Amino acid sequence: MGAQLLDGKLISAEIIAEVGAKVAARVAAGRRAPALAVVLVGDDPASAVYVRNKKLACEKAGFRSLSYELPASLTETELLDLVRKLNEDPEVDGILVQLPLPKHIDADRVIETINPLKDVDGFHPYNFGRLALKMPLLRPCTPHGVMVMLEKTGVDLVGKDAVVVGASNIVGRPAALELLLARATVTVCHSKTRDLADKVRAADVVVAGVGIPNFVKGDWIKPGAIVIDVGINRLDNGKLCGDVEFDVARERASWITPVPGGVGPMTIAMLMRNTLDACLNLNP
Ligand code: GUN
């Protein structure tokens, strides 16, 4: 008996179609389409792929996308000036600065400069704080996508033991806040965690986001657990793989996400939802 697969491509396509229908209705009513500004600094190949996929999703949703592809030599001041210009532009609803940024640019400073109402990544301390205080506004896309996938299982998370492996600002920390909001009992594991295997063995829900191929061993998974793999790692043979040892884990789990085609497409779907929400909040 293998786990059921959570098909992120399918769920993402449904969400983008829903967003697209709302945009079409808005445009038919004489309002402008939502607009997302996507900023890419430097030539990181993985970032270039993500940004291309975000722009394609904008087309599908009927958004206007504004693209800023800037050289790695861009100064922090120049980037902050661009962000301030986009903050003030009434035709722009969402601002996404793709991470990682080149080392000479302070990413935290850039994120804090984005108008929180246009922060469609949900990374600004204002949006993060709202999530922590149980009043989410723009939610970080990847963890929000994880929650939508968990909802699709139909399993009630209240009181469940959830283990998050990884404590990054983009995945682990906000995923822990989301799971807490859903009233799970949450354990966050990181590089200094002792007895990681035992913690995972006790989990009803495992969310892995460490960026290390096959880091979570399949035989750590409790029979019947739900496994959400946020990792997207490229192996030397060119193939993509997640943070969880998929083939073994899928024999034990009740539900599992594949890589690719799991959480990845969900991040983009939630970005489209956030951009529509930002547009509606800014231009009711
Ligand atoms: N880099 C990796 N994931 C993300 C994301 O969700 N948003 C941005 N802006 N950069 C990223």
Residues whose N, C-alpha, C, O or C-beta is under 5 A from the ligand:
A	BS01	GUN	V97 Q98 L99 P100 D121
